[in-house]
Amino acid sequence: MGSIDTNYLANRLADAERGKAEALYDLGLLYSIGHGVEQNNIEAHKWFNLAAMRGMLSAQIDRAEVADNMSTMEISEAQRKAREWMTQH
């Protein structure tokens, strides 16, 4: 896990809660490579999925790439987490 400015992560999370697609995408990137957070394909897929729903083509592409390294069960879990996040925000 690489280091990252905790303010950057907090700002990205705050922007994600406001529905900003770029922030959602950035969180997907962080989780997909494990930069500043523990690498987690389920979380990466969740964030990319949320960004893709807001029209980010790059998020759709990266979500598909992450999904290539996930089981069907993991993808289902990521989709469930994305739906849960949407109902809470």
Phi and psi restraints in degrees (range 20) as a CNS / XPLOR table:
assign (resid 1 and name C) (resid 2 and name N)
       (resid 2 and name CA) (resid 2 and name C) 1.0 -77.5 20.0 2
assign (resid 2 and name N) (resid 2 and name CA)
       (resid 2 and name C) (resid 3 and name N) 1.0 158.8 20.0 2
assign (resid 2 and name C) (resid 3 and name N)
       (resid 3 and name CA) (resid 3 and name C) 1.0 -83.3 20.0 2
assign (resid 3 and name N) (resid 3 and name CA)
       (resid 3 and name C) (resid 4 and name N) 1.0 154.9 20.0 2
assign (resid 3 and name C) (resid 4 and name N)
       (resid 4 and name CA) (resid 4 and name C) 1.0 -149.6 20.0 2
assign (resid 4 and name N) (resid 4 and name CA)
       (resid 4 and name C) (resid 5 and name N) 1.0 149.4 20.0 2
assign (resid 4 and name C) (resid 5 and name N)
       (resid 5 and name CA) (resid 5 and name C) 1.0 -63.8 20.0 2
assign (resid 5 and name N) (resid 5 and name CA)
       (resid 5 and name C) (resid 6 and name N) 1.0 122.5 20.0 2
assign (resid 5 and name C) (resid 6 and name N)
       (resid 6 and name CA) (resid 6 and name C) 1.0 -63.1 20.0 2
assign (resid 6 and name N) (resid 6 and name CA)
       (resid 6 and name C) (resid 7 and name N) 1.0 -28.2 20.0 2
assign (resid 6 and name C) (resid 7 and name N)
       (resid 7 and name CA) (resid 7 and name C) 1.0 -65.3 20.0 2
assign (resid 7 and name N) (resid 7 and name CA)
       (resid 7 and name C) (resid 8 and name N) 1.0 -38.4 20.0 2
assign (resid 7 and name C) (resid 8 and name N)
       (resid 8 and name CA) (resid 8 and name C) 1.0 -60.8 20.0 2
assign (resid 8 and name N) (resid 8 and name CA)
       (resid 8 and name C) (resid 9 and name N) 1.0 -47.9 20.0 2
assign (resid 8 and name C) (resid 9 and name N)
       (resid 9 and name CA) (resid 9 and name C) 1.0 -62.3 20.0 2
assign (resid 9 and name N) (resid 9 and name CA)
       (resid 9 and name C) (resid 10 and name N) 1.0 -44.3 20.0 2
assign (resid 9 and name C) (resid 10 and name N)
       (resid 10 and name CA) (resid 10 and name C) 1.0 -62.5 20.0 2
assign (resid 10 and name N) (resid 10 and name CA)
       (resid 10 and name C) (resid 11 and name N) 1.0 -40.6 20.0 2
assign (resid 10 and name C) (resid 11 and name N)
       (resid 11 and name CA) (resid 11 and name C) 1.0 -66.5 20.0 2
assign (resid 11 and name N) (resid 11 and name CA)
       (resid 11 and name C) (resid 12 and name N) 1.0 -40.3 20.0 2
assign (resid 11 and name C) (resid 12 and name N)
       (resid 12 and name CA) (resid 12 and name C) 1.0 -64.0 20.0 2
assign (resid 12 and name N) (resid 12 and name CA)
       (resid 12 and name C) (resid 13 and name N) 1.0 -41.5 20.0 2
assign (resid 12 and name C) (resid 13 and name N)
       (resid 13 and name CA) (resid 13 and name C) 1.0 -64.1 20.0 2
assign (resid 13 and name N) (resid 13 and name CA)
       (resid 13 and name C) (resid 14 and name N) 1.0 -42.5 20.0 2
assign (resid 13 and name C) (resid 14 and name N)
       (resid 14 and name CA) (resid 14 and name C) 1.0 -63.6 20.0 2
assign (resid 14 and name N) (resid 14 and name CA)
       (resid 14 and name C) (resid 15 and name N) 1.0 -43.0 20.0 2
assign (resid 14 and name C) (resid 15 and name N)
       (resid 15 and name CA) (resid 15 and name C) 1.0 -66.1 20.0 2
assign (resid 15 and name N) (resid 15 and name CA)
       (resid 15 and name C) (resid 16 and name N) 1.0 -35.9 20.0 2
assign (resid 15 and name C) (resid 16 and name N)
       (resid 16 and name CA) (resid 16 and name C) 1.0 -63.1 20.0 2
assign (resid 16 and name N) (resid 16 and name CA)
       (resid 16 and name C) (resid 17 and name N) 1.0 -40.8 20.0 2
assign (resid 16 and name C) (resid 17 and name N)
       (resid 17 and name CA) (resid 17 and name C) 1.0 -64.2 20.0 2
assign (resid 17 and name N) (resid 17 and name CA)
       (resid 17 and name C) (resid 18 and name N) 1.0 -24.2 20.0 2
assign (resid 17 and name C) (resid 18 and name N)
       (resid 18 and name CA) (resid 18 and name C) 1.0 -87.6 20.0 2
assign (resid 18 and name N) (resid 18 and name CA)
       (resid 18 and name C) (resid 19 and name N) 1.0 3.1 20.0 2
assign (resid 18 and name C) (resid 19 and name N)
       (resid 19 and name CA) (resid 19 and name C) 1.0 84.7 20.0 2
assign (resid 19 and name N) (resid 19 and name CA)
       (resid 19 and name C) (resid 20 and name N) 1.0 15.3 20.0 2
assign (resid 19 and name C) (resid 20 and name N)
       (resid 20 and name CA) (resid 20 and name C) 1.0 -75.5 20.0 2
assign (resid 20 and name N) (resid 20 and name CA)
       (resid 20 and name C) (resid 21 and name N) 1.0 118.4 20.0 2
assign (resid 20 and name C) (resid 21 and name N)
       (resid 21 and name CA) (resid 21 and name C) 1.0 -59.4 20.0 2
assign (resid 21 and name N) (resid 21 and name CA)
       (resid 21 and name C) (resid 22 and name N) 1.0 -40.3 20.0 2
assign (resid 21 and name C) (resid 22 and name N)
       (resid 22 and name CA) (resid 22 and name C) 1.0 -60.5 20.0 2
assign (resid 22 and name N) (resid 22 and name CA)
       (resid 22 and name C) (resid 23 and name N) 1.0 -39.8 20.0 2
assign (resid 22 and name C) (resid 23 and name N)
       (resid 23 and name CA) (resid 23 and name C) 1.0 -67.1 20.0 2
assign (resid 23 and name N) (resid 23 and name CA)
       (resid 23 and name C) (resid 24 and name N) 1.0 -41.9 20.0 2
assign (resid 23 and name C) (resid 24 and name N)
       (resid 24 and name CA) (resid 24 and name C) 1.0 -60.1 20.0 2
assign (resid 24 and name N) (resid 24 and name CA)
       (resid 24 and name C) (resid 25 and name N) 1.0 -43.4 20.0 2
assign (resid 24 and name C) (resid 25 and name N)
       (resid 25 and name CA) (resid 25 and name C) 1.0 -64.2 20.0 2
assign (resid 25 and name N) (resid 25 and name CA)
       (resid 25 and name C) (resid 26 and name N) 1.0 -45.7 20.0 2
assign (resid 25 and name C) (resid 26 and name N)
       (resid 26 and name CA) (resid 26 and name C) 1.0 -58.6 20.0 2
assign (resid 26 and name N) (resid 26 and name CA)
       (resid 26 and name C) (resid 27 and name N) 1.0 -39.9 20.0 2
assign (resid 26 and name C) (resid 27 and name N)
       (resid 27 and name CA) (resid 27 and name C) 1.0 -64.2 20.0 2
assign (resid 27 and name N) (resid 27 and name CA)
       (resid 27 and name C) (resid 28 and name N) 1.0 -38.8 20.0 2
assign (resid 27 and name C) (resid 28 and name N)
       (resid 28 and name CA) (resid 28 and name C) 1.0 -59.9 20.0 2
assign (resid 28 and name N) (resid 28 and name CA)
       (resid 28 and name C) (resid 29 and name N) 1.0 -43.0 20.0 2
assign (resid 28 and name C) (resid 29 and name N)
       (resid 29 and name CA) (resid 29 and name C) 1.0 -62.3 20.0 2
assign (resid 29 and name N) (resid 29 and name CA)
       (resid 29 and name C) (resid 30 and name N) 1.0 -46.0 20.0 2
assign (resid 29 and name C) (resid 30 and name N)
       (resid 30 and name CA) (resid 30 and name C) 1.0 -58.1 20.0 2
assign (resid 30 and name N) (resid 30 and name CA)
       (resid 30 and name C) (resid 31 and name N) 1.0 -45.8 20.0 2
assign (resid 30 and name C) (resid 31 and name N)
       (resid 31 and name CA) (resid 31 and name C) 1.0 -71.9 20.0 2
assign (resid 31 and name N) (resid 31 and name CA)
       (resid 31 and name C) (resid 32 and name N) 1.0 -30.9 20.0 2
assign (resid 31 and name C) (resid 32 and name N)
       (resid 32 and name CA) (resid 32 and name C) 1.0 -70.3 20.0 2
assign (resid 32 and name N) (resid 32 and name CA)
       (resid 32 and name C) (resid 33 and name N) 1.0 -31.3 20.0 2
assign (resid 32 and name C) (resid 33 and name N)
       (resid 33 and name CA) (resid 33 and name C) 1.0 -107.4 20.0 2
assign (resid 33 and name N) (resid 33 and name CA)
       (resid 33 and name C) (resid 34 and name N) 1.0 -7.8 20.0 2
assign (resid 33 and name C) (resid 34 and name N)
       (resid 34 and name CA) (resid 34 and name C) 1.0 72.7 20.0 2
assign (resid 34 and name N) (resid 34 and name CA)
       (resid 34 and name C) (resid 35 and name N) 1.0 38.6 20.0 2
assign (resid 34 and name C) (resid 35 and name N)
       (resid 35 and name CA) (resid 35 and name C) 1.0 -96.9 20.0 2
assign (resid 35 and name N) (resid 35 and name CA)
       (resid 35 and name C) (resid 36 and name N) 1.0 106.8 20.0 2
assign (resid 35 and name C) (resid 36 and name N)
       (resid 36 and name CA) (resid 36 and name C) 1.0 84.3 20.0 2
assign (resid 36 and name N) (resid 36 and name CA)
       (resid 36 and name C) (resid 37 and name N) 1.0 -11.0 20.0 2
assign (resid 36 and name C) (resid 37 and name N)
       (resid 37 and name CA) (resid 37 and name C) 1.0 -140.2 20.0 2
assign (resid 37 and name N) (resid 37 and name CA)
       (resid 37 and name C) (resid 38 and name N) 1.0 162.8 20.0 2
assign (resid 37 and name C) (resid 38 and name N)
       (resid 38 and name CA) (resid 38 and name C) 1.0 -69.9 20.0 2
assign (resid 38 and name N) (resid 38 and name CA)
       (resid 38 and name C) (resid 39 and name N) 1.0 134.5 20.0 2
assign (resid 38 and name C) (resid 39 and name N)
       (resid 39 and name CA) (resid 39 and name C) 1.0 -58.8 20.0 2
assign (resid 39 and name N) (resid 39 and name CA)
       (resid 39 and name C) (resid 40 and name N) 1.0 131.7 20.0 2
assign (resid 39 and name C) (resid 40 and name N)
       (resid 40 and name CA) (resid 40 and name C) 1.0 -154.4 20.0 2
assign (resid 40 and name N) (resid 40 and name CA)
       (resid 40 and name C) (resid 41 and name N) 1.0 107.0 20.0 2
assign (resid 40 and name C) (resid 41 and name N)
       (resid 41 and name CA) (resid 41 and name C) 1.0 -64.7 20.0 2
assign (resid 41 and name N) (resid 41 and name CA)
       (resid 41 and name C) (resid 42 and name N) 1.0 -32.6 20.0 2
assign (resid 41 and name C) (resid 42 and name N)
       (resid 42 and name CA) (resid 42 and name C) 1.0 -64.6 20.0 2
assign (resid 42 and name N) (resid 42 and name CA)
       (resid 42 and name C) (resid 43 and name N) 1.0 -47.0 20.0 2
assign (resid 42 and name C) (resid 43 and name N)
       (resid 43 and name CA) (resid 43 and name C) 1.0 -66.1 20.0 2
assign (resid 43 and name N) (resid 43 and name CA)
       (resid 43 and name C) (resid 44 and name N) 1.0 -41.0 20.0 2
assign (resid 43 and name C) (resid 44 and name N)
       (resid 44 and name CA) (resid 44 and name C) 1.0 -59.3 20.0 2
assign (resid 44 and name N) (resid 44 and name CA)
       (resid 44 and name C) (resid 45 and name N) 1.0 -47.4 20.0 2
assign (resid 44 and name C) (resid 45 and name N)
       (resid 45 and name CA) (resid 45 and name C) 1.0 -61.0 20.0 2
assign (resid 45 and name N) (resid 45 and name CA)
       (resid 45 and name C) (resid 46 and name N) 1.0 -42.9 20.0 2
assign (resid 45 and name C) (resid 46 and name N)
       (resid 46 and name CA) (resid 46 and name C) 1.0 -57.3 20.0 2
assign (resid 46 and name N) (resid 46 and name CA)
       (resid 46 and name C) (resid 47 and name N) 1.0 -51.7 20.0 2
assign (resid 46 and name C) (resid 47 and name N)
       (resid 47 and name CA) (resid 47 and name C) 1.0 -66.5 20.0 2
assign (resid 47 and name N) (resid 47 and name CA)
       (resid 47 and name C) (resid 48 and name N) 1.0 -41.7 20.0 2
assign (resid 47 and name C) (resid 48 and name N)
       (resid 48 and name CA) (resid 48 and name C) 1.0 -62.1 20.0 2
assign (resid 48 and name N) (resid 48 and name CA)
       (resid 48 and name C) (resid 49 and name N) 1.0 -39.5 20.0 2
assign (resid 48 and name C) (resid 49 and name N)
       (resid 49 and name CA) (resid 49 and name C) 1.0 -61.7 20.0 2
assign (resid 49 and name N) (resid 49 and name CA)
       (resid 49 and name C) (resid 50 and name N) 1.0 -45.3 20.0 2
assign (resid 49 and name C) (resid 50 and name N)
       (resid 50 and name CA) (resid 50 and name C) 1.0 -63.0 20.0 2
assign (resid 50 and name N) (resid 50 and name CA)
       (resid 50 and name C) (resid 51 and name N) 1.0 -40.7 20.0 2
assign (resid 50 and name C) (resid 51 and name N)
       (resid 51 and name CA) (resid 51 and name C) 1.0 -67.6 20.0 2
assign (resid 51 and name N) (resid 51 and name CA)
       (resid 51 and name C) (resid 52 and name N) 1.0 -39.4 20.0 2
assign (resid 51 and name C) (resid 52 and name N)
       (resid 52 and name CA) (resid 52 and name C) 1.0 -62.7 20.0 2
assign (resid 52 and name N) (resid 52 and name CA)
       (resid 52 and name C) (resid 53 and name N) 1.0 -37.3 20.0 2
assign (resid 52 and name C) (resid 53 and name N)
       (resid 53 and name CA) (resid 53 and name C) 1.0 -65.5 20.0 2
assign (resid 53 and name N) (resid 53 and name CA)
       (resid 53 and name C) (resid 54 and name N) 1.0 -18.7 20.0 2
assign (resid 53 and name C) (resid 54 and name N)
       (resid 54 and name CA) (resid 54 and name C) 1.0 -98.8 20.0 2
assign (resid 54 and name N) (resid 54 and name CA)
       (resid 54 and name C) (resid 55 and name N) 1.0 15.3 20.0 2
assign (resid 54 and name C) (resid 55 and name N)
       (resid 55 and name CA) (resid 55 and name C) 1.0 92.8 20.0 2
assign (resid 55 and name N) (resid 55 and name CA)
       (resid 55 and name C) (resid 56 and name N) 1.0 9.1 20.0 2
assign (resid 55 and name C) (resid 56 and name N)
       (resid 56 and name CA) (resid 56 and name C) 1.0 -81.7 20.0 2
assign (resid 56 and name N) (resid 56 and name CA)
       (resid 56 and name C) (resid 57 and name N) 1.0 110.7 20.0 2
assign (resid 56 and name C) (resid 57 and name N)
       (resid 57 and name CA) (resid 57 and name C) 1.0 -62.4 20.0 2
assign (resid 57 and name N) (resid 57 and name CA)
       (resid 57 and name C) (resid 58 and name N) 1.0 -41.3 20.0 2
assign (resid 57 and name C) (resid 58 and name N)
       (resid 58 and name CA) (resid 58 and name C) 1.0 -61.2 20.0 2
assign (resid 58 and name N) (resid 58 and name CA)
       (resid 58 and name C) (resid 59 and name N) 1.0 -32.9 20.0 2
assign (resid 58 and name C) (resid 59 and name N)
       (resid 59 and name CA) (resid 59 and name C) 1.0 -68.3 20.0 2
assign (resid 59 and name N) (resid 59 and name CA)
       (resid 59 and name C) (resid 60 and name N) 1.0 -37.3 20.0 2
assign (resid 59 and name C) (resid 60 and name N)
       (resid 60 and name CA) (resid 60 and name C) 1.0 -62.9 20.0 2
assign (resid 60 and name N) (resid 60 and name CA)
       (resid 60 and name C) (resid 61 and name N) 1.0 -42.2 20.0 2
assign (resid 60 and name C) (resid 61 and name N)
       (resid 61 and name CA) (resid 61 and name C) 1.0 -66.3 20.0 2
assign (resid 61 and name N) (resid 61 and name CA)
       (resid 61 and name C) (resid 62 and name N) 1.0 -48.0 20.0 2
assign (resid 61 and name C) (resid 62 and name N)
       (resid 62 and name CA) (resid 62 and name C) 1.0 -67.5 20.0 2
assign (resid 62 and name N) (resid 62 and name CA)
       (resid 62 and name C) (resid 63 and name N) 1.0 -34.4 20.0 2
assign (resid 62 and name C) (resid 63 and name N)
       (resid 63 and name CA) (resid 63 and name C) 1.0 -60.7 20.0 2
assign (resid 63 and name N) (resid 63 and name CA)
       (resid 63 and name C) (resid 64 and name N) 1.0 -43.2 20.0 2
assign (resid 63 and name C) (resid 64 and name N)
       (resid 64 and name CA) (resid 64 and name C) 1.0 -64.3 20.0 2
assign (resid 64 and name N) (resid 64 and name CA)
       (resid 64 and name C) (resid 65 and name N) 1.0 -39.6 20.0 2
assign (resid 64 and name C) (resid 65 and name N)
       (resid 65 and name CA) (resid 65 and name C) 1.0 -65.2 20.0 2
assign (resid 65 and name N) (resid 65 and name CA)
       (resid 65 and name C) (resid 66 and name N) 1.0 -42.6 20.0 2
assign (resid 65 and name C) (resid 66 and name N)
       (resid 66 and name CA) (resid 66 and name C) 1.0 -64.8 20.0 2
assign (resid 66 and name N) (resid 66 and name CA)
       (resid 66 and name C) (resid 67 and name N) 1.0 -41.7 20.0 2
assign (resid 66 and name C) (resid 67 and name N)
       (resid 67 and name CA) (resid 67 and name C) 1.0 -61.2 20.0 2
assign (resid 67 and name N) (resid 67 and name CA)
       (resid 67 and name C) (resid 68 and name N) 1.0 -28.7 20.0 2
assign (resid 67 and name C) (resid 68 and name N)
       (resid 68 and name CA) (resid 68 and name C) 1.0 -61.3 20.0 2
assign (resid 68 and name N) (resid 68 and name CA)
       (resid 68 and name C) (resid 69 and name N) 1.0 -22.0 20.0 2
assign (resid 68 and name C) (resid 69 and name N)
       (resid 69 and name CA) (resid 69 and name C) 1.0 -106.3 20.0 2
assign (resid 69 and name N) (resid 69 and name CA)
       (resid 69 and name C) (resid 70 and name N) 1.0 17.9 20.0 2
assign (resid 69 and name C) (resid 70 and name N)
       (resid 70 and name CA) (resid 70 and name C) 1.0 -123.1 20.0 2
assign (resid 70 and name N) (resid 70 and name CA)
       (resid 70 and name C) (resid 71 and name N) 1.0 153.2 20.0 2
assign (resid 70 and name C) (resid 71 and name N)
       (resid 71 and name CA) (resid 71 and name C) 1.0 -80.8 20.0 2
assign (resid 71 and name N) (resid 71 and name CA)
       (resid 71 and name C) (resid 72 and name N) 1.0 165.4 20.0 2
assign (resid 71 and name C) (resid 72 and name N)
       (resid 72 and name CA) (resid 72 and name C) 1.0 -58.9 20.0 2
assign (resid 72 and name N) (resid 72 and name CA)
       (resid 72 and name C) (resid 73 and name N) 1.0 -38.5 20.0 2
assign (resid 72 and name C) (resid 73 and name N)
       (resid 73 and name CA) (resid 73 and name C) 1.0 -64.6 20.0 2
assign (resid 73 and name N) (resid 73 and name CA)
       (resid 73 and name C) (resid 74 and name N) 1.0 -41.3 20.0 2
assign (resid 73 and name C) (resid 74 and name N)
       (resid 74 and name CA) (resid 74 and name C) 1.0 -66.1 20.0 2
assign (resid 74 and name N) (resid 74 and name CA)
       (resid 74 and name C) (resid 75 and name N) 1.0 -40.4 20.0 2
assign (resid 74 and name C) (resid 75 and name N)
       (resid 75 and name CA) (resid 75 and name C) 1.0 -63.5 20.0 2
assign (resid 75 and name N) (resid 75 and name CA)
       (resid 75 and name C) (resid 76 and name N) 1.0 -42.5 20.0 2
assign (resid 75 and name C) (resid 76 and name N)
       (resid 76 and name CA) (resid 76 and name C) 1.0 -60.2 20.0 2
assign (resid 76 and name N) (resid 76 and name CA)
       (resid 76 and name C) (resid 77 and name N) 1.0 -41.4 20.0 2
assign (resid 76 and name C) (resid 77 and name N)
       (resid 77 and name CA) (resid 77 and name C) 1.0 -64.3 20.0 2
assign (resid 77 and name N) (resid 77 and name CA)
       (resid 77 and name C) (resid 78 and name N) 1.0 -42.2 20.0 2
assign (resid 77 and name C) (resid 78 and name N)
       (resid 78 and name CA) (resid 78 and name C) 1.0 -63.0 20.0 2
assign (resid 78 and name N) (resid 78 and name CA)
       (resid 78 and name C) (resid 79 and name N) 1.0 -41.8 20.0 2
assign (resid 78 and name C) (resid 79 and name N)
       (resid 79 and name CA) (resid 79 and name C) 1.0 -65.7 20.0 2
assign (resid 79 and name N) (resid 79 and name CA)
       (resid 79 and name C) (resid 80 and name N) 1.0 -39.1 20.0 2
assign (resid 79 and name C) (resid 80 and name N)
       (resid 80 and name CA) (resid 80 and name C) 1.0 -63.1 20.0 2
assign (resid 80 and name N) (resid 80 and name CA)
       (resid 80 and name C) (resid 81 and name N) 1.0 -42.8 20.0 2
assign (resid 80 and name C) (resid 81 and name N)
       (resid 81 and name CA) (resid 81 and name C) 1.0 -64.5 20.0 2
assign (resid 81 and name N) (resid 81 and name CA)
       (resid 81 and name C) (resid 82 and name N) 1.0 -37.6 20.0 2
assign (resid 81 and name C) (resid 82 and name N)
       (resid 82 and name CA) (resid 82 and name C) 1.0 -65.0 20.0 2
assign (resid 82 and name N) (resid 82 and name CA)
       (resid 82 and name C) (resid 83 and name N) 1.0 -43.9 20.0 2
assign (resid 82 and name C) (resid 83 and name N)
       (resid 83 and name CA) (resid 83 and name C) 1.0 -62.6 20.0 2
assign (resid 83 and name N) (resid 83 and name CA)
       (resid 83 and name C) (resid 84 and name N) 1.0 -42.7 20.0 2
assign (resid 83 and name C) (resid 84 and name N)
       (resid 84 and name CA) (resid 84 and name C) 1.0 -61.5 20.0 2
assign (resid 84 and name N) (resid 84 and name CA)
       (resid 84 and name C) (resid 85 and name N) 1.0 -43.3 20.0 2
assign (resid 84 and name C) (resid 85 and name N)
       (resid 85 and name CA) (resid 85 and name C) 1.0 -62.0 20.0 2
assign (resid 85 and name N) (resid 85 and name CA)
       (resid 85 and name C) (resid 86 and name N) 1.0 -42.0 20.0 2
assign (resid 85 and name C) (resid 86 and name N)
       (resid 86 and name CA) (resid 86 and name C) 1.0 -63.0 20.0 2
assign (resid 86 and name N) (resid 86 and name CA)
       (resid 86 and name C) (resid 87 and name N) 1.0 -38.1 20.0 2
assign (resid 86 and name C) (resid 87 and name N)
       (resid 87 and name CA) (resid 87 and name C) 1.0 -72.2 20.0 2
assign (resid 87 and name N) (resid 87 and name CA)
       (resid 87 and name C) (resid 88 and name N) 1.0 -24.1 20.0 2
assign (resid 87 and name C) (resid 88 and name N)
       (resid 88 and name CA) (resid 88 and name C) 1.0 -90.2 20.0 2
assign (resid 88 and name N) (resid 88 and name CA)
       (resid 88 and name C) (resid 89 and name N) 1.0 -15.4 20.0 2
